[in-house]
Amino acid sequence: MTRLRLALLNAAHDGANTARNFRRELDADLAEFDANARELPEQFDFDGVVITGSRSSVYWDEEWIPPLVEWTAEAAERGLPILGVCYGHQVLAEALGGRVGGMDDFEIGYNEVTHRGDDELFAGIDEEFTVFTTHGDAVVELPPGAELLAENEFGVHAFRKGDCWGVQFHPEYDIETAESVTDGKRDRIGDERVDEVLAAITPERYDAACEAKALFDNFTVHCSRVRDAESNTEVEA
Protein backbone atom coordinates (compact mmCIF):
# COMPACT_ATOMS: atom_id res chain seq x y z
CA MET A 1 0.00 0.00 0.00
CA THR A 2 1.25 3.49 -0.84
CA ARG A 3 2.60 5.38 2.17
CA LEU A 4 0.64 8.29 3.48
CA ARG A 5 1.70 11.74 2.34
CA LEU A 6 1.18 14.40 4.99
CA ALA A 7 1.77 18.14 4.89
CA LEU A 8 3.82 19.22 7.92
CA LEU A 9 3.28 22.93 8.52
CA ASN A 10 6.22 23.84 10.76
CA ALA A 11 5.35 27.02 12.66
CA ALA A 12 8.38 26.91 14.96
CA HIS A 13 10.78 29.84 14.58
CA ASP A 14 13.77 27.55 15.08
CA GLY A 15 12.30 24.49 13.47
CA ALA A 16 15.14 21.95 13.64
CA ASN A 17 14.03 20.22 16.86
CA THR A 18 10.41 20.39 15.75
CA ALA A 19 11.10 18.80 12.37
CA ARG A 20 13.21 16.05 13.96
CA ASN A 21 10.50 15.19 16.46
CA PHE A 22 7.65 14.98 13.97
CA ARG A 23 9.74 13.06 11.43
CA ARG A 24 10.41 10.49 14.15
CA GLU A 25 6.80 10.16 15.31
CA LEU A 26 4.83 10.25 12.03
CA ASP A 27 4.85 7.08 9.94
CA ALA A 28 4.34 8.87 6.62
CA ASP A 29 6.12 10.75 3.89
CA LEU A 30 6.21 14.39 4.96
CA ALA A 31 6.04 17.40 2.69
CA GLU A 32 7.49 20.07 4.99
CA PHE A 33 6.65 23.78 4.88
CA ASP A 34 8.15 26.64 6.90
CA ALA A 35 4.89 28.29 7.90
CA ASN A 36 6.33 31.36 9.63
CA ALA A 37 8.31 32.12 6.47
CA ARG A 38 4.92 32.21 4.69
CA GLU A 39 5.68 28.91 2.99
CA LEU A 40 2.41 27.04 2.55
CA PRO A 41 1.26 24.34 0.13
CA GLU A 42 -0.09 25.61 -3.17
CA GLN A 43 -2.67 22.82 -3.24
CA PHE A 44 -4.39 20.29 -0.98
CA ASP A 45 -3.27 17.00 -2.50
CA PHE A 46 -2.34 15.34 0.81
CA ASP A 47 -3.68 12.52 2.93
CA GLY A 48 -3.60 14.74 6.01
CA VAL A 49 -2.07 17.81 7.63
CA VAL A 50 -0.07 18.32 10.83
CA ILE A 51 0.49 21.82 12.26
CA THR A 52 3.27 22.24 14.83
CA GLY A 53 3.92 24.41 17.84
CA SER A 54 5.36 27.92 17.78
CA ARG A 55 6.42 30.61 20.22
CA SER A 56 3.99 33.02 18.51
CA SER A 57 0.40 33.66 19.54
CA VAL A 58 -2.38 33.19 17.00
CA TYR A 59 -3.70 36.70 17.72
CA TRP A 60 -0.36 38.48 17.16
CA ASP A 61 -0.10 40.93 14.28
CA GLU A 62 2.36 38.93 12.18
CA GLU A 63 1.91 38.69 8.43
CA TRP A 64 2.41 34.92 8.22
CA ILE A 65 -0.38 34.02 10.67
CA PRO A 66 -3.58 34.92 8.72
CA PRO A 67 -2.51 32.93 5.61
CA LEU A 68 -1.82 29.89 7.82
CA VAL A 69 -5.24 30.15 9.48
CA GLU A 70 -6.95 30.64 6.10
CA TRP A 71 -5.14 27.68 4.50
CA THR A 72 -6.07 25.51 7.48
CA ALA A 73 -9.72 26.54 7.20
CA GLU A 74 -9.80 25.61 3.51
CA ALA A 75 -8.05 22.29 4.14
CA ALA A 76 -10.68 21.43 6.76
CA GLU A 77 -13.46 22.48 4.41
CA ARG A 78 -12.04 20.14 1.76
CA GLY A 79 -12.19 17.25 4.25
CA LEU A 80 -8.47 16.75 4.91
CA PRO A 81 -7.74 15.15 8.29
CA ILE A 82 -5.82 17.70 10.40
CA LEU A 83 -3.85 17.37 13.63
CA GLY A 84 -2.84 20.61 15.32
CA VAL A 85 -0.30 20.46 18.17
CA CYS A 86 -0.03 23.29 20.75
CA TYR A 87 0.10 26.41 18.56
CA GLY A 88 -1.27 24.24 15.75
CA HIS A 89 -4.18 23.32 18.03
CA GLN A 90 -4.87 27.04 18.48
CA VAL A 91 -4.55 27.76 14.75
CA LEU A 92 -7.05 24.98 14.07
CA ALA A 93 -9.46 26.34 16.67
CA GLU A 94 -9.34 29.81 15.09
CA ALA A 95 -9.68 28.37 11.58
CA LEU A 96 -12.83 26.49 12.57
CA GLY A 97 -14.46 29.45 14.30
CA GLY A 98 -13.24 29.12 17.88
CA ARG A 99 -11.29 31.66 19.94
CA VAL A 100 -7.85 31.68 21.57
CA GLY A 101 -6.84 33.94 24.45
CA GLY A 102 -3.96 34.57 26.83
CA MET A 103 -3.84 32.71 30.15
CA ASP A 104 -3.33 34.22 33.60
CA ASP A 105 -0.69 31.57 34.24
CA PHE A 106 1.86 29.66 32.15
CA GLU A 107 1.62 25.87 32.04
CA ILE A 108 4.99 24.18 31.60
CA GLY A 109 6.51 20.82 32.42
CA TYR A 110 5.21 17.28 32.71
CA ASN A 111 1.58 17.53 33.77
CA GLU A 112 -1.51 15.37 33.98
CA VAL A 113 -4.38 15.62 31.48
CA THR A 114 -7.68 13.73 31.46
CA HIS A 115 -9.44 12.69 28.27
CA ARG A 116 -13.11 11.85 28.15
CA GLY A 117 -15.03 9.35 26.09
CA ASP A 118 -13.61 6.90 23.60
CA ASP A 119 -12.42 9.08 20.73
CA GLU A 120 -10.18 7.20 18.32
CA LEU A 121 -7.30 9.68 18.70
CA PHE A 122 -6.88 8.55 22.32
CA ALA A 123 -7.15 4.80 21.68
CA GLY A 124 -4.67 2.98 23.91
CA ILE A 125 -4.07 6.04 26.12
CA ASP A 126 -5.17 5.96 29.76
CA GLU A 127 -7.99 8.29 30.75
CA GLU A 128 -5.51 10.25 32.89
CA PHE A 129 -2.13 10.58 31.20
CA THR A 130 1.16 12.45 31.49
CA VAL A 131 2.30 14.93 28.84
CA PHE A 132 4.77 17.77 28.45
CA THR A 133 3.05 21.15 28.22
CA THR A 134 4.33 24.64 27.50
CA HIS A 135 1.85 27.40 26.70
CA GLY A 136 0.58 30.79 27.83
CA ASP A 137 -2.43 30.80 25.49
CA ALA A 138 -5.43 28.50 25.45
CA VAL A 139 -8.54 27.78 23.43
CA VAL A 140 -11.16 29.75 25.37
CA GLU A 141 -14.06 29.05 23.01
CA LEU A 142 -14.35 25.79 21.10
CA PRO A 143 -15.30 26.00 17.42
CA PRO A 144 -19.04 25.61 16.80
CA GLY A 145 -19.90 21.92 16.74
CA ALA A 146 -16.55 20.83 18.18
CA GLU A 147 -16.32 18.23 20.96
CA LEU A 148 -14.14 18.72 24.03
CA LEU A 149 -11.91 15.65 24.34
CA ALA A 150 -9.36 16.44 27.06
CA GLU A 151 -8.65 19.04 29.72
CA ASN A 152 -6.97 19.82 33.02
CA GLU A 153 -7.03 22.73 35.45
CA PHE A 154 -5.40 24.96 32.82
CA GLY A 155 -8.23 24.45 30.34
CA VAL A 156 -8.85 22.74 27.00
CA HIS A 157 -6.22 20.19 26.00
CA ALA A 158 -7.92 18.50 23.05
CA PHE A 159 -10.93 18.92 20.82
CA ARG A 160 -12.35 17.37 17.69
CA LYS A 161 -14.52 18.60 14.87
CA GLY A 162 -15.08 16.11 12.08
CA ASP A 163 -11.72 14.89 10.82
CA CYS A 164 -9.83 17.65 12.66
CA TRP A 165 -8.17 17.33 16.05
CA GLY A 166 -6.27 19.81 18.18
CA VAL A 167 -4.09 18.87 21.16
CA GLN A 168 -2.60 21.55 23.40
CA PHE A 169 0.18 19.36 24.81
CA HIS A 170 3.37 18.14 23.09
CA PRO A 171 3.36 14.35 22.56
CA GLU A 172 6.24 14.70 20.09
CA TYR A 173 8.78 16.10 22.57
CA ASP A 174 11.91 14.19 23.51
CA ILE A 175 13.94 15.06 26.62
CA GLU A 176 16.34 17.29 24.68
CA THR A 177 13.48 19.41 23.34
CA ALA A 178 11.75 19.63 26.72
CA GLU A 179 14.96 20.88 28.33
CA SER A 180 15.75 23.35 25.54
CA VAL A 181 12.25 24.84 25.46
CA THR A 182 12.12 25.14 29.25
CA ASP A 183 15.52 26.82 29.47
CA GLY A 184 14.34 29.34 26.87
CA LYS A 185 11.53 30.51 29.16
CA ARG A 186 13.75 32.16 31.81
CA ASP A 187 12.83 35.70 30.73
CA ARG A 188 9.14 34.85 30.84
CA ILE A 189 8.72 32.77 34.00
CA GLY A 190 11.97 33.32 35.93
CA ASP A 191 15.00 31.24 36.83
CA GLU A 192 13.49 29.58 39.91
CA ARG A 193 10.51 28.12 38.10
CA VAL A 194 12.62 27.09 35.09
CA ASP A 195 15.06 25.26 37.35
CA GLU A 196 12.17 23.47 39.11
CA VAL A 197 10.77 22.29 35.77
CA LEU A 198 14.20 21.22 34.51
CA ALA A 199 14.75 19.15 37.64
CA ALA A 200 11.49 17.30 36.93
CA ILE A 201 12.45 16.41 33.35
CA THR A 202 13.59 12.89 34.12
CA PRO A 203 13.75 9.66 32.12
CA GLU A 204 10.93 8.30 34.26
CA ARG A 205 8.61 11.24 33.49
CA TYR A 206 9.54 11.08 29.81
CA ASP A 207 8.76 7.36 29.72
CA ALA A 208 5.35 8.06 31.26
CA ALA A 209 4.68 10.75 28.64
CA CYS A 210 5.54 8.37 25.79
CA GLU A 211 2.10 6.76 26.21
CA ALA A 212 0.56 9.81 24.51
CA LYS A 213 2.69 9.26 21.40
CA ALA A 214 0.10 6.64 20.40
CA LEU A 215 -2.07 9.46 19.10
CA PHE A 216 0.27 9.91 16.12
CA ASP A 217 -0.34 6.33 15.01
CA ASN A 218 -4.04 6.78 15.71
CA PHE A 219 -4.08 9.87 13.52
CA THR A 220 -2.29 8.19 10.63
CA VAL A 221 -4.66 5.20 10.86
CA HIS A 222 -7.55 7.66 10.51
CA CYS A 223 -5.85 9.32 7.52
CA SER A 224 -5.49 5.91 5.86
CA ARG A 225 -9.14 5.13 6.51
CA VAL A 226 -10.25 8.43 4.95
CA ARG A 227 -7.98 7.90 1.93
CA ASP A 228 -9.24 4.36 1.40
CA ALA A 229 -12.87 5.46 1.66
CA GLU A 230 -12.29 8.17 -0.94
CA SER A 231 -10.53 5.69 -3.25
CA ASN A 232 -13.44 3.25 -2.97
CA THR A 233 -15.89 6.04 -3.75
CA GLU A 234 -13.92 7.00 -6.88
CA VAL A 235 -13.83 3.36 -8.03
CA GLU A 236 -17.56 2.96 -7.54
CA ALA A 237 -18.19 6.20 -9.45
KOLLUM-958556 format. One record per atom (N, C-alpha, C, CB): residue in three letters; x, y, z. Coordinates in steps of 0.2 Angstrom, whole numbers, plus 5000, padded with zeros to 4 digits. Glycine has a CB too. Layout:
! KOLLUM-958556
alaXYZ ...
END
This chain:
! KOLLUM-958556
met500449945000 met500050005000 met500450065000 met499550005006 thr500250114996 thr500650174996 thr500650215003 thr500350224991 arg501250235004 arg501350275011 arg500950335011 arg502050285012 leu500750355017 leu500350415017 leu500850475016 leu500050425025 arg500550525013 arg500850595012 arg500550645016 arg500950605004 leu500950675021 leu500650725025 leu501050795024 leu500650705032 ala500650845024 ala500950915024 ala501150925032 ala500450965021 leu501750945033 leu501950965040 leu502051045039 leu502650925042 leu501651075042 leu501651155043 leu502051165049 leu500951185042 asn502751185048 asn503151195054 asn503151275056 asn503851175052 ala502851285061 ala502751355063 ala503251375068 ala502051365066 ala503751335070 ala504251355075 ala504751395072 ala504551285077 his504951445076 his505451495073 his506151465072 his505451555077 asp506351425076 asp506951385075 asp506751315075 asp507451395081 gly506551285069 gly506151225067 gly506551165067 gly505851235061 ala507251165069 ala507651105068 ala507351045073 ala508351115069 asn507351065079 asn507051015084 asn506350995082 asn507051045091 thr505951045080 thr505251025079 thr505250975073 thr504851085077 ala505550985068 ala505550945062 ala505850875064 ala506050975056 arg506350875068 arg506650805070 arg506150765074 arg507250815074 asn505750805078 asn505250765082 asn504750735078 asn505050815088 phe504450775074 phe503850755070 phe504050705065 phe503550815066 arg504650705062 arg504950655057 arg504950595061 arg505650675054 arg505150595067 arg505250525071 arg504550495072 arg505650545077 glu504050535074 glu503450515077 glu502950495071 glu503150565081 leu502950525065 leu502450515060 leu502650465055 leu502350585057 asp502350415054 asp502450355050 asp502150375043 asp502250285052 ala502450425039 ala502250445033 ala502750485030 ala501550495034 asp502650495023 asp503150545019 asp502850615021 asp503150525012 leu503350655023 leu503150725025 leu503350775020 leu503450745032 ala502950815017 ala503050875013 ala503050935018 ala502550885008 glu503650965020 glu503751005025 glu503751085022 glu504450995029 phe503451125026 phe503351195024 phe503551235030 phe502651205022 asp503951285029 asp504151335034 asp503551395035 asp504851365033 ala503051375039 ala502451415040 ala502651495041 ala501951395044 asn503151505046 asn503251575048 asn503651615043 asn503551575055 ala503851575038 ala504251615032 ala503751615027 ala504851575030 arg503051605028 arg502551615023 arg502551565018 arg502451685020 glu502851505020 glu502851455015 glu502351405016 glu503551415015 leu501851405012 leu501251355013 leu501151315006 leu500651395015 pro500851265007 pro500651225001 pro500251264996 pro500351155002 glu500351254989 glu500051284984 glu499351244983 glu500451294978 gln499351184985 gln498751144984 gln498551104990 gln498851104977 phe498051054989 phe497851014995 phe497850944994 phe497151044997 asp498350924990 asp498450854988 asp498850814993 asp498750854981 phe498550804999 phe498850775004 phe498350725007 phe499150825009 asp498650675011 asp498250635015 asp498050655022 asp498550565015 gly498350715024 gly498250745030 gly498750795031 gly498250695036 val498650835037 val499050895038 val499150895046 val498650965036 val499850915047 val500050925054 val500350995055 val500550865056 ile500051025060 ile500251095061 ile500651095068 ile499751145061 thr501251125068 thr501651115074 thr501551175079 thr502451115072 gly501951175084 gly502051225089 gly502451285087 gly502351205096 ser502351335091 ser502751405089 ser502751445095 ser502351435083 arg503251485095 arg503251535101 arg502851595100 arg503951555102 ser502551605094 ser502051655093 ser501351645096 ser501951665085 ser500951695096 ser500251685098 ser499851695091 ser500051735103 val499251665091 val498851665085 val498651735084 val498251615086 tyr498451775089 tyr498251835089 tyr498751895088 tyr497751855095 trp499351875087 trp499851925086 trp499751955079 trp500551895087 asp500052015078 asp500052055071 asp500652035068 asp499952125072 glu500651975065 glu501251955061 glu500951925054 glu501651895065 glu501251945049 glu501051935042 glu500951865040 glu501451975037 trp501251825043 trp501251755041 trp500651715044 trp501851715043 ile500351745050 ile499851705053 ile499151705050 ile499751735060 pro498951755047 pro498251755044 pro498251705038 pro498051815041 pro498751705033 pro498751655028 pro498751575031 pro499451665024 leu499151565036 leu499151495039 leu498451485042 leu499651495045 val498151525045 val497451515047 val496951505042 val497151575052 glu497051545036 glu496551535031 glu496651475027 glu496651595026 trp497351455026 trp497451385023 trp497151335027 trp498251385021 thr497251335033 thr497051285037 thr496251275037 thr497251295045 ala495951335037 ala495151335036 ala494951295029 ala494951405036 glu495351315024 glu495151285018 glu495351215017 glu495551325012 ala495851195020 ala496051115021 ala495451085024 ala496751105024 ala495251105030 ala494751075034 ala494051075030 ala494551115040 glu493951125026 glu493351125022 glu493351075017 glu493251195019 arg493951065014 arg494051015009 arg494050945012 arg494651025005 gly493950935018 gly493950865021 gly494650835023 gly493550825017 leu495150875023 leu495850845025 leu495850835032 leu496450885022 pro496050775034 pro496150765041 pro496750805044 pro496350685043 ile496650845049 ile497150895052 ile497250875059 ile496850965051 leu497950875061 leu498150875068 leu498550935070 leu498550805070 gly498250975074 gly498651035077 gly498951025084 gly498151095077 val499551045084 val499951025091 val500151095094 val500550985090 cys499851105100 cys500051165104 cys499851235100 cys500751175105 tyr500251265097 tyr500151325093 tyr499651305087 tyr500751365090 gly499851245084 gly499451215079 gly498751205081 gly499751155076 his498651185087 his497951175090 his497551235090 his498051145097 gln497951295092 gln497651355092 gln497451385085 gln498051405096 val497951375081 val497751395074 val497151355071 val498351375069 leu497151295073 leu496551255070 leu495851285074 leu496651175072 ala495951295080 ala495351325083 ala495051385080 ala495451335091 glu495551435079 glu495351495075 glu495151485068 glu495951545075 ala495451435065 ala495251425058 ala494551395058 ala495651375055 leu494251365063 leu493651325063 leu493151375066 leu493651265066 gly493351435069 gly492851475071 gly492851485079 gly492151455070 gly493351455082 gly493451465089 gly493851525091 gly493751395092 arg494051525098 arg494451585100 arg494951565105 arg493951635103 val495551605104 val496151585108 val496251655112 val496751565104 gly496451645118 gly496651705122 gly497251685127 gly496051725126 gly497551745130 gly498051735134 gly497851705141 gly498451795135 met498251665144 met498151645151 met498451685156 met498451565151 asp498151675162 asp498351715168 asp499051685170 asp497851715174 asp499151625169 asp499751585171 asp500051555165 asp499551525176 phe500651525166 phe500951485161 phe501051415163 phe501651525159 glu500851365159 glu500851295160 glu501451275157 glu500251255158 ile501951245161 ile502551215158 ile502751155162 ile503051265158 gly503051105159 gly503351045162 gly502850985161 gly503351055170 tyr503050925164 tyr502650865164 tyr502050875168 tyr503050805165 asn501450875165 asn500850885169 asn500350825167 asn500550955167 glu499850825171 glu499250775170 glu498750805166 glu499050745177 val498450765161 val497850785157 val497350725158 val498050805150 thr496750745157 thr496250695157 thr495850695151 thr495750695163 his495750635147 his495350635141 his494650605143 his495650605135 arg494150625139 arg493450595141 arg493250555135 arg492950655142 gly492850505136 gly492550475130 gly493050425127 gly492250515125 asp492850405121 asp493250345118 asp493450375111 asp492850285118 asp493650435110 asp493850455104 asp494450425101 asp493950535104 glu494450405095 glu494950365092 glu495650395092 glu494850355084 leu495750455093 leu496350485094 leu496750465100 leu496350565093 phe496350455105 phe496650435112 phe496550355113 phe496250465117 ala496450315108 ala496450245108 ala497150225111 ala496350215102 gly497150185116 gly497750155120 gly498050205125 gly498250135114 ile497750255126 ile498050305131 ile497550305137 ile498050375127 asp497850305143 asp497450305149 asp497050365149 asp497950295155 glu496450365153 glu496050415154 glu496450475157 glu495450405158 glu496850465162 glu497250515164 glu498050505162 glu497250525172 phe498350545159 phe498950535156 phe499450595157 phe498950515149 thr500050575156 thr500650625157 thr500850655151 thr501250595161 val500950725150 val501250755144 val501650815146 val500650775140 phe502050835141 phe502450895142 phe502050955139 phe503150895139 thr501951005143 thr501551065141 thr502051125142 thr500951065145 thr501851175137 thr502251235138 thr501851285133 thr502951235135 his501451325137 his500951375133 his500751425138 his500351335130 gly500651485136 gly500351545139 gly499651565136 gly500851605139 asp499451535131 asp498851545127 asp498451485128 asp498951565120 ala497751485127 ala497351435127 ala496751445123 ala497151415134 val496451385121 val495751395117 val495251415122 val495651325113 val494951475122 val494451495127 val493751485124 val494551565129 glu493651475118 glu493051455115 glu493151405110 glu492651525112 leu492851345111 leu492851295105 leu492551315099 leu492551225108 pro492751295093 pro492351305087 pro491651275088 pro492751275081 pro491251315084 pro490551285084 pro490551215082 pro490051325079 gly490151175086 gly490151105084 gly490651055086 gly490051095077 ala491251085089 ala491751045091 ala491651015098 ala492451095092 glu491950955099 glu491850915105 glu492550925109 glu491750845103 leu492450935115 leu492950945120 leu493150875122 leu492750975127 leu493850855121 leu494050785122 leu494550785128 leu494450765116 ala494950835130 ala495350825135 ala495450895138 ala496050795133 glu495650895145 glu495750955149 glu496050945155 glu495050995150 asn496350995158 asn496550995165 asn496451065168 asn497350975165 glu496751075174 glu496551145177 glu496751205173 glu496851145184 phe497151195168 phe497351255164 phe496851265158 phe498051245162 gly496451215157 gly495951225152 gly495951175147 gly496051295148 val495751195140 val495651145135 val496251115133 val495251175129 his496351045132 his496951015130 his496850975124 his497250975135 ala496250965122 ala496050925115 ala495350945113 ala496250855116 phe495250945107 phe494550955104 phe494550915097 phe494351025104 arg493950905095 arg493850875088 arg493250905085 arg493750795089 lys493350915079 lys492750935074 lys492850895068 lys492751015073 gly492450845066 gly492550815060 gly493150775060 gly492450855054 asp493550785055 asp494150745054 asp494750795057 asp494350735047 cys494650845061 cys495150885063 cys495250885071 cys494950965061 trp495850875073 trp495950875080 trp496450925082 trp496250805082 gly496350955088 gly496950995091 gly497150965098 gly496651065091 val497750965099 val498050945106 val498451005108 val498350875106 gln498351025114 gln498751085117 gln499451065119 gln498351115123 phe499550995121 phe500150975124 phe500650955118 phe500050915129 his501250925120 his501750915115 his501950835116 his502350955117 pro501550795113 pro501750725113 pro502350705109 pro501150685110 glu502550755105 glu503150745100 glu503850755104 glu503150785094 tyr503850785110 tyr504450815113 tyr504850755115 tyr504250855119 asp505550755114 asp506050715118 asp506350755123 asp506550685113 ile506750725127 ile507050755133 ile507450815131 ile507450715137 glu507850815126 glu508250865123 glu507750935122 glu508650845117 thr507250915118 thr506750975117 thr506451005123 thr506250955112 ala506250965127 ala505950985134 ala506451035138 ala505650925138 glu507051005138 glu507551045142 glu507651115138 glu508151005143 ser507751115132 ser507951175128 ser507351225128 ser508051155120 val506751205127 val506151245127 val506051275134 val505551215125 thr506151235139 thr506151265146 thr506651315148 thr506151205151 asp507251295146 asp507851345147 asp507651415144 asp508451315145 gly507351415138 gly507251475134 gly506651515137 gly507051455127 lys506351495143 lys505851535146 lys506051575152 lys505251485148 arg506651575153 arg506951615159 arg506651685159 arg507651615159 asp506651725154 asp506451795154 asp505751795155 asp506651825147 arg505351745153 arg504651745154 arg504351725161 arg504251705149 ile504651675164 ile504451645170 ile504951645176 ile504151575169 gly505551665174 gly506051675180 gly506451605181 gly505651685186 asp507051625183 asp507551565184 asp507351515189 asp508251595187 glu506951535194 glu506751485200 glu506351435197 glu506451515206 arg505751455193 arg505351415190 arg505651365185 arg504651445188 val506051395181 val506351355175 val506751305178 val506851405171 asp507151315184 asp507551265187 asp507151215190 asp508051295192 glu506551225193 glu506151175196 glu505851135190 glu505551215199 val505651165184 val505451115179 val505951075176 val505151165173 leu506551105175 leu507151065173 leu507351005177 leu507751115172 ala507251015184 ala507450965188 ala506950905188 ala507450985195 ala506350925185 ala505750875185 ala505750835178 ala505150905186 ile506250855173 ile506250825167 ile506750765167 ile506550875161 thr506450705169 thr506850645171 thr506650595166 thr506750625178 pro507050545165 pro506950485161 pro506250455163 pro507450435161 glu506150455169 glu505550425171 glu504850455169 glu505550415179 arg504950525170 arg504350565167 arg504250565160 arg504450635170 tyr504850565156 tyr504850555149 tyr504550495147 tyr505550565146 asp504750435150 asp504450375149 asp503650375150 asp504750315153 ala503450405155 ala502750405156 ala502350445151 ala502550445163 ala502650505148 ala502350545143 ala502350505136 ala502750605143 cys502850455135 cys502850425129 cys502150385127 cys503350375129 glu501750375132 glu501150345131 glu500650385126 glu500750335138 ala500750455127 ala500350495123 ala500550495115 ala500350565125 lys501150475114 lys501350465107 lys500950425103 lys502150445107 ala500550385106 ala500150335102 ala499650375098 ala499750295107 leu499450435099 leu499050475096 leu499250495088 leu498850545099 phe499950495087 phe500150505081 phe499950445076 phe500950505081 asp500050385079 asp499850325075 asp499150325074 asp500150255079 asn498750345079 asn498050345079 asn497850395073 asn497750365085 phe498150445073 phe498050495068 phe498150475061 phe498350565069 thr498750435060 thr498950415053 thr498450355051 thr499650395053 val498250315056 val497750265054 val497050295052 val497550225061 his496850355055 his496250385053 his496350415046 his496050445057 cys496950445044 cys497150475038 cys497050415032 cys497850505037 ser497350355034 ser497350305029 ser496550285028 ser497650245032 arg496150285033 arg495450265033 arg495150315028 arg495150255039 val495250375029 val494950425025 val495150415017 val495050495027 arg495750405016 arg496050405010 arg495750335006 arg496850395010 asp495750285010 asp495450225007 asp494650235005 asp495550165012 ala494350265010 ala493650275008 ala493550325002 ala493250315014 glu493950375001 glu493950414995 glu494050374989 glu494350474996 ser494550334990 ser494750284984 ser494250244982 ser495450244985 asn493850214987 asn493350164985 asn492750204982 asn493050134992 thr492650264984 thr492150304981 thr492250324974 thr492050374985 glu492850334973 glu493050354966 glu493050294961 glu493850384965 val493150234964 val493150174960 val492450154958 val493450114964 glu491950164963 glu491250154962 glu490950204957 glu490950154969 ala491250264957 ala490950314953 ala491150294946 ala491250384955 
END
